[in-house]
Amino acid sequence: MCPYIPKEAREKFNNFRLMASHLDIASKGELEYLVYVLMLEYMSKREKRYSSLHDCTYAVHHVADEFRRRYLDKREDKARQVNGDIIASEKTKKE
């Protein structure tokens, strides 16, 4: 469901990771373009069936969810600790 494949399976992508580390991805649009190219490459080797199109689309969603969980959620949790929980302030208003 997430990008956690066995270490042995990751080895075939070592060259890709090395090449990607040298890219200057300067904007969200460029990042989206690269993700789209990977999706097209994935689909170029599969029948255009609902299940493969679904897998391609949801792989991107799952990776975005994992990225959000690892990075954005931690920042939001810290902001909530610093600024106070809005749910707690809503309870105070009602009481």
Secondary structure as GFF3:
##gff-version 3
##sequence-region A 1 95
A	DSSP	alpha_helix	7	10	.	.	.	ID=ss1
A	DSSP	three_ten_helix	11	13	.	.	.	ID=ss2
A	DSSP	alpha_helix	14	21	.	.	.	ID=ss3
A	DSSP	alpha_helix	28	44	.	.	.	ID=ss4
A	DSSP	alpha_helix	50	67	.	.	.	ID=ss5
A	DSSP	pi_helix	68	72	.	.	.	ID=ss6
A	DSSP	alpha_helix	73	83	.	.	.	ID=ss7
A	DSSP	alpha_helix	86	94	.	.	.	ID=ss8
###
